[in-house]
């Protein structure tokens, strides 16, 4: 049995039409200005990869291209030259489907586990000066897009900020100073967000919703937990794989800084991250003899707004800080 092929001598781009055959372990190529015979054992027979020609390479660099896939498979089979595992896998629908499933599974594992683990490792290596730069740039952009100057009296702002500064941080927490800043934001509604450097932005709408300053202290303690555990920075890193790799290998955080504002607004803390922040808040409130129920009361009030006129505002907060029944039960247990 023979199959048509194209022969290249490895010295020029000229293609010669030839016939490829095998007889008693000897491969023969006969055709236009070509007549050569080589032991099959000296040849390298390439795998079948999609619609690409099968390649048979000779020891001196010459090769044949074969596009009669079915004929070539029969020729190899007749002489006991089984296809490679790769060729068999590619020809098998089951193997292809299995490979696709494995690939999808790897993507899932990478997205949900590998990237968060790597982001966490990088977040704890980012120096304070970098966190400060990212935070300042993010706050400037937020001020120009979704935040407006606070309408709260300066005395009221100073009193709340001073009250939080007086709180003792939990034992074992890092030595970090926090800067509480107030903004008005009809777009975000009752909300609070923590920037990596320790800036905590609280909206006028959240202050208005609170019925006790200790509720605001509870929210600030919760946001401090996000800062302490590097949650915001980790989400920023996860939102930009390119930025993550650059930060890890080069130390250039410009990509991350550019993505910071949108990452902060659109961030959706996982249940695990919320539990970590809640635990930190609970420790901080108990350290200062403030009952955890004050934070729970405010979260319940936010949840109640989803059934009234403030539904949109409440959902904006709850979408980034999900107040699930499980969370509330755990906080109430504290």
N, C-alpha and C positions, 0 to 999 in steps of 0.2 A: 504494500500500500504506500502511496506517495501523497504529499500535500504540496500545494503551491506556496512559494515563499518569496520574500525579497531579501537579497543578499547584499551586505555592506562589508567592504574589506577592512574597515577601520582606519583607512588612510585618506579616503575622500568621501564626499557626500553622495556619490553616484550609487544608485540602486540598480541591482541586476535581478531580472526575473529568473528564478530557479525552481527546481523541484527538490524537495527534501524527502529523504527516505531513510529507513533503518533496516539493516540486514545483518543477522548474526553478530549483534553488538557493535556494528559499525554504522555510523551516520554518514550519509552521502549527500552531497550538494552538487547538482548538475544543472547547467544552464548557460546563459550568456557569458562567454569567456570564463566560466567557472567550472572546475571539476576538482573537488576535494573530498577526502574521506578521513574521518576521525573516529576513534573509539568513543562510544557514547559516554563512557566513564570520564572522559576528559572534557565533556561539555557541561555547561551550566544552563539548565532549562528553567527559565523564569516562570513564576506563578501566573495564573490567570487572574487579572485584576480588572474587573469591569469589562469595558469594550476596548481596552488597550491591547495592541498586538502581543502575542506570546513571543518572547525573545529567547533565542538559543545562541549562547555565546561560545566562541571558540577560544582556545588557549592564546592565540596570537592577537586577540582583540577584535577579530571579525565577528559578525553576528548575522543571524537571520531573523526577519520579522514574519510571523505567521498569523494570518487573520482567519484562516479556516479552523475555528476553534473546535468544532465537532470532529472534523477529520483528524486534527492533531491529537485529540483525546483518544480517538480510536487507535491511531498509530501507536501511541504510547502504551495503551492497554494491551495491544497485540503482542508487544515485546516485554510485557511485565514491568513496565516503567510506570508505577502508580503516581498519581498526582500528589503534590505536596499537601500538607495539612491546610495551608492557606488557601490553595485552590479549591480543595474540597469544602472548606468552610464557606468560601464565597459562593460556591455553586449550590449550597444548601440553604433553603429558605429558613429552616429552623435555626441554623447557626447565625444567619444574618439577623433574624428577629431577636435571638438571644443576645447578640452583640449590641444591638440597639438598646435592649433593656438594660444591659450592663452599663452602657454609656450613660443612659438617663439616670440610673442609680448612682453612678459616680458623680454626675452633675448635682444630684440632690444632696448627696453626702457632703460634697465640696461646699455647696451653698449654705446648707443648714448647720454644718459642723466645722469643717476645715477653715472656712473664711472667718467665722466668729472667733475661733480659737486663735488664729493668727492675728486678727484685729485686736483681741484682748492683749496678746503679748506685746504688740507694737504700742498700744495705747499706754501701757505702763512704762515704756521706754521714751516716750515723747517728753523732752525737757520742758520746764515751766515757761521759758521764754517763747517757745513755739506755741504752747497752749494759749498764752496771752495774746500772741499775734493773731491766731485763728479766731479767738473770741472777739477781739476788738474789730477785726474786719467783718465778722459775721454780724456784730451788733450794729455797725454802721450801715450795712446793707438792709438789715431788718428795720432800722429806723427810717430808711428811705422808702420802704415798701409796705410794711404791715403794722408798724408801731408809730405812735404819735406821742408828743409830750404829755406827761401826766397832768390831770386836772386836780389831783390831790394837793391839799395845802402842804407847803414845804415842812411845816411843823409835824404834820401827820406822817409824812414820808420819813422824816428823821427819827420820829418816835418808834416806828415799826422797825427800821433798820437797826436802831440802837438796841431795841429789845432782842433782836436776833443775835446781835454781836455779844450780848451778855450771856447767852446760853452756852453752857459747857458742852464740848463735843464728846462723843463716846470714847471710852478708853480704847486705845489701840488705833484710833483714827489718825490719819496723817495731819501734819501741822499745816493747815491751809486756812487762808483768810478769805472771807466771802464778802462780796459787794452786792448789796440788795439795791436794785434800781426799779423804778416804777414807770410804767408806760400805759397809755390808753390804746385800746385796739378793738374797735367794733368788729373787725374781721375775726379776731381770735376769741373774743368774748372772755369769760372768766378763765384765766389761764396763768400758767407760770412755766418758765423754761430755764434750764441751767446750762450755762456755757462752760466749756472745759476749764477755763482759768479760775472759775469760782464765782463769776458774775451770775446772779439769779435775777431774772426779770419777772416782775409780778405786774399783772394788769390791774387797772383801776376797777374793772368789772369783777375781778376776784375779790378785791378788798370790799367792794360793795356787797357782795354775796355773803361774806363772812359775818356772823353775828357775835363773834368773840375774837379778840386778837390772838388768843391761843389757837384758834383754828388756822390763822395765817401762819403762826409759828410752826404748826404741824406741816403745812404745805412746804414751808421753807426748809424744814428738816428733811422732808422727803426729797426735795430737789438737791439738798446737800448730799444726800445719799447717792443720787445719780452722779454728782461730781466726784465724790470720794471713790466710787467704783468705776469711774471713767466711762460711764454708759454713753454719754453723748459723743465722746470722742470715738468710742468703739463703733457706734452707728455711722458716724461720718466715714470712718475707714471702710466699713462694710459697704457703704453706698458707692464707693469708687474703688474698684479692684485695682485700677491703674494707679490711683493715688496711694493705695495700700502698698503696692510693690515699690513705688518710688520712695515712699517714706521709709520702708524697711531697708532698701539697698543703698539709697543715695542720701536720704535725710531731707529731701526737698519736699516741703509740705504745701506748696502753692496750689496743687491740684485739690488737696483736701480742703484748704481754706476757701477755695472758690465754691466748693460743694457744700460748705458748712451751713449757710442760711436755709437752703431748701431741705437739707437733711434734718435740721432742727425742727422746722415747721411740720415736715411730713413724717417725722420719726414716730414709729409705733413700738414702744417698749414692749418686749415680750413679757410673759407672766413671770419668768425667772428674774428678769431685771427689775420688774416692779416689786417682786417679793424682796429682792435685795435692798431696794430703796426703802420699802416699808419697814423692813427689819432695822435699818439704820435709823429711820425716823423714830421708831418705837424706842430704841435704845437712847436716842438723844432726848426725847421728851421725858422719859422716865428719869434720866440723869438730872433733869431740871425740874422734877416733881410736877410735870404737866401730864394730865391724863391723856392717853392715846385716843380716847373717845372724841376729843375735839377734832382731830383729823377725820375720824369716821363720820362725825356729824356733817362736816362740810362735804364729804364725798356723797353721803346720802342726799344732801340737798342738791348737789349737782345731778345725781341720778333722777331725783324727783322732777327736775326741770325738763327732762326728756318727755314728760307727759303734759307739759304746759307750753306757754309762749316762748320760753327760753330753750326749746329743744335743740335748735341749731347750735347755740352757743355751748350748751352742755356737752353735746356730742363732739364738738371740736376738742374739748379737753379730754373727754373719756376715750376718744379714738387714739390719743397718744399716751394716755395714762388709764388704761382700761380698769374701771372699778368693778371687777367681776364679783359675783357673790362670794367666791372663794377668797378673794382679797379682803373683802369687808369682814368676812368671818374671822380671818386670821388677825386682822387689826383689832377686831372686837375682843378676840381672845387675849391680845396683848394688854 
